[in-house]
Amino acid sequence: MSDRIRQMVVTAAAIFMVVGTLFGIGLIGTRVEESSGGSLSATATLLAPAVPAFSIWSVIYAGLIGYVIWQWLPMNTSSSRDRRIGWLAAISMVLNGGWLLVTQAGWLWASVGVIVALVLSLGELMRRLAADPATSITEKVVVDGTFGLYLGWSSVATAANITATLVASGVNPGGIAAEVLGVVVVLVAAGIGVTLAIVYGGRWAVAAAMAWGLSWIAVGRLAVEPESGLVGGVALAAAVIVLGAAALVRLRAHRLVPVHVGR
């Protein structure tokens, strides 16, 4: 019975997330980039990714819907792995939809709280996945891949969200000072990416999503207002660092695996 309740809650959370998305893309409410006075648009701050970056949500949402279906399959109903992550998955989807709704209301500081909670819930979810490896390729793609992308992108989005909120609140020194602060934030994001690679064993999905977000920050600063060659260059380097860290962690893990040679 508890498994059925969990499955239904996950499904309801997904429906709530989809409703929030309808607001976020403007089918019901105001598009994210136009809400909160435009503070979250692609040209609002030095840390805002260029518009194409947000296409990653299509992949993440498709994966989340795939996960909802996957957890309903008879063979997964009583899966110990899904029991460990199901409730956190539901929480993450509620927070996702909630973020879209609070930005509709222009509550930027509330949106920071929501997205930080989202990243923390996804971080714990990925920790549980890492402690209990997937047993099939399908599960690795639908579950590990989806939530890895979700965590990686949300981590970059958190940096952009916090920056946008600070600027909207009047914390915007301008000039070289703003660029230096932008570089600091990008470097912190890179540090988080390296840390996630170490903690989760170099998960490609996490690293790829972070590198995607950082790369589009670079494109935004090198090609779109507000322009900053400094921030753009550092963001591009940060993307390479995050991918490199994941590669190094995986290479090191591979070298440490004992090889048994028969006589």
C-alpha positions in Angstrom: 0.0 0.0 0.0 2.8 2.4 0.9 4.4 1.8 -2.6 1.1 2.7 -4.3 0.8 5.9 -2.2 4.4 6.9 -3.2 3.6 6.2 -6.9 0.5 8.4 -6.7 2.3 11.2 -4.9 5.1 11.2 -7.5 2.5 11.3 -10.3 0.6 14.1 -8.6 3.9 16.0 -8.2 4.6 15.6 -11.9 1.1 17.0 -12.8 1.8 20.0 -10.5 5.1 20.5 -12.2 3.5 20.5 -15.6 0.9 23.0 -14.5 3.7 25.3 -13.2 5.4 24.9 -16.6 2.3 26.1 -18.4 2.6 29.3 -16.5 6.4 29.5 -17.1 6.1 29.2 -20.9 3.3 31.7 -21.0 0.4 29.4 -22.0 -1.4 30.4 -18.8 0.6 33.1 -17.1 3.7 35.2 -18.0 6.8 33.6 -19.5 9.7 33.3 -17.0 11.9 35.8 -18.9 9.1 38.4 -18.7 8.1 37.7 -15.1 9.5 39.4 -12.0 10.1 42.6 -14.0 12.3 40.9 -16.5 14.9 40.1 -13.8 15.3 36.5 -15.0 15.7 37.3 -18.7 18.7 36.2 -20.7 20.0 39.8 -20.8 19.3 40.8 -17.2 22.7 40.0 -15.7 26.2 38.8 -16.4 25.3 35.3 -15.2 22.2 34.8 -17.3 22.6 32.0 -19.9 21.6 32.7 -23.5 18.1 31.7 -24.5 19.0 28.4 -26.2 20.4 27.1 -22.9 16.9 26.6 -21.6 16.1 24.0 -24.2 17.7 21.5 -21.8 14.4 21.6 -19.8 12.7 19.8 -22.6 15.1 16.9 -22.1 14.8 17.0 -18.3 11.0 17.1 -18.4 10.8 14.2 -20.9 13.1 12.3 -18.6 10.9 13.1 -15.6 7.8 11.9 -17.3 9.7 8.8 -18.3 10.6 8.3 -14.7 7.0 8.6 -13.6 6.0 5.9 -16.1 9.1 3.8 -15.1 8.1 3.8 -11.4 4.7 2.5 -12.3 6.0 -0.6 -14.1 5.2 -3.8 -12.1 8.8 -4.8 -11.8 9.7 -1.4 -10.2 6.7 -1.0 -7.8 8.6 -2.5 -4.9 12.1 -1.5 -6.1 14.3 -0.8 -3.1 16.0 1.8 -5.2 12.8 3.7 -6.0 11.7 3.5 -2.4 14.9 5.4 -1.6 14.4 8.2 -4.1 10.6 8.3 -4.9 9.7 10.9 -2.2 12.7 13.1 -3.0 11.7 12.9 -6.7 8.2 14.1 -5.8 9.6 16.9 -3.7 11.9 18.0 -6.5 9.0 18.2 -8.9 6.8 20.2 -6.5 9.7 22.6 -5.9 10.2 22.9 -9.7 6.5 23.9 -10.2 6.6 26.0 -7.1 9.6 28.0 -8.4 7.7 28.8 -11.6 4.7 30.0 -9.6 6.7 32.2 -7.1 8.5 33.9 -10.0 5.1 34.6 -11.6 4.3 36.6 -8.4 7.6 38.4 -8.6 8.9 36.9 -5.3 12.5 36.7 -6.3 14.0 36.0 -2.8 11.4 33.3 -2.3 12.5 31.8 -5.7 16.1 31.7 -4.3 14.9 29.7 -1.3 12.9 27.3 -3.6 15.7 26.7 -6.0 18.3 26.1 -3.2 15.9 23.6 -1.7 15.5 22.0 -5.1 19.3 21.5 -5.5 19.6 20.1 -2.0 16.8 17.6 -2.6 18.4 16.5 -5.9 21.8 16.3 -4.3 20.5 13.9 -1.7 18.6 12.0 -4.3 21.8 11.5 -6.4 23.7 10.5 -3.3 21.1 7.7 -2.8 21.4 6.6 -6.4 25.2 6.5 -6.2 24.9 4.3 -3.1 22.6 1.8 -4.9 23.8 1.4 -8.5 21.3 0.9 -11.3 21.0 -2.7 -12.7 19.9 -1.9 -16.3 20.8 0.5 -19.1 17.2 1.7 -19.1 17.3 2.6 -15.5 20.7 4.3 -15.9 19.3 6.5 -18.6 15.7 7.2 -17.3 16.6 7.5 -13.6 20.3 8.3 -13.2 20.6 10.3 -16.4 17.5 12.4 -15.9 18.2 13.3 -12.3 21.8 13.9 -13.1 20.9 16.4 -15.8 18.3 17.9 -13.4 20.9 18.5 -10.7 23.6 19.8 -13.0 21.4 22.3 -14.7 19.7 23.4 -11.5 23.1 24.1 -9.9 24.0 26.5 -12.7 20.5 28.0 -12.6 20.8 28.6 -8.8 23.9 30.8 -9.5 22.0 32.7 -12.2 18.9 33.0 -9.9 20.8 34.4 -7.0 22.7 36.9 -9.2 19.4 38.1 -10.8 17.9 38.5 -7.3 20.8 40.5 -6.0 20.8 42.8 -9.1 17.1 43.3 -8.8 17.5 44.2 -5.2 20.0 46.9 -6.0 23.3 45.1 -5.6 24.9 46.0 -8.9 28.2 47.8 -8.7 28.6 48.0 -12.4 31.8 48.2 -14.5 34.8 46.0 -13.7 33.6 45.4 -10.2 30.5 43.6 -11.6 32.7 41.6 -14.0 35.0 40.5 -11.1 32.0 39.4 -9.0 30.6 37.6 -12.1 33.9 35.7 -12.4 33.9 34.8 -8.7 30.4 33.3 -9.0 31.4 31.4 -12.1 34.4 30.0 -10.3 32.3 29.0 -7.4 30.0 27.2 -9.8 33.0 25.4 -11.3 34.1 24.4 -7.8 30.7 23.0 -7.2 30.9 21.0 -10.4 34.3 19.6 -9.4 32.9 18.7 -6.0 29.9 17.0 -7.5 32.2 15.0 -9.8 34.2 13.8 -6.8 31.2 13.0 -4.6 29.1 11.2 -7.3 31.9 9.4 -9.1 32.2 11.6 -12.2 28.6 11.4 -13.3 28.5 12.5 -17.0 24.9 13.7 -16.8 25.7 16.1 -14.0 28.9 17.4 -15.6 27.3 17.7 -19.0 24.4 19.8 -17.7 26.6 22.1 -15.8 29.0 22.5 -18.7 26.0 23.2 -21.0 24.8 26.0 -18.7 28.2 27.5 -18.2 28.9 27.4 -22.0 25.7 29.3 -22.7 26.6 31.9 -20.0 29.8 32.3 -22.1 27.8 32.6 -25.3 25.5 35.2 -23.7 28.4 37.3 -22.5 30.4 37.1 -25.7 27.6 37.7 -28.1 24.6 39.3 -26.3 24.2 42.2 -23.9 25.4 42.7 -21.3 28.7 41.8 -23.0 31.8 40.8 -21.0 34.7 39.0 -22.5 36.1 38.4 -19.1 33.1 36.6 -17.7 32.5 34.8 -21.0 36.0 33.5 -21.2 36.0 32.3 -17.6 32.6 30.6 -18.0 33.9 28.7 -21.0 37.0 27.6 -19.1 34.7 26.6 -16.2 32.7 24.4 -18.5 35.9 22.6 -19.6 37.0 22.2 -16.0 33.7 20.6 -14.9 33.9 18.1 -17.8 37.6 17.5 -17.1 37.0 16.8 -13.5 34.3 14.2 -14.3 36.7 12.6 -16.8 39.5 12.5 -14.3 37.4 11.0 -11.5 36.1 8.3 -13.8 39.6 7.5 -15.2 41.0 7.3 -11.7 38.2 5.0 -10.6 38.8 2.8 -13.7 42.5 2.5 -12.8 41.7 1.5 -9.2 39.5 -1.4 -10.3 41.5 -4.6 -9.7 42.1 -6.7 -12.8 42.2 -10.4 -12.3 44.3 -12.3 -14.8 43.8 -16.0 -15.0 46.8 -18.3 -14.8 
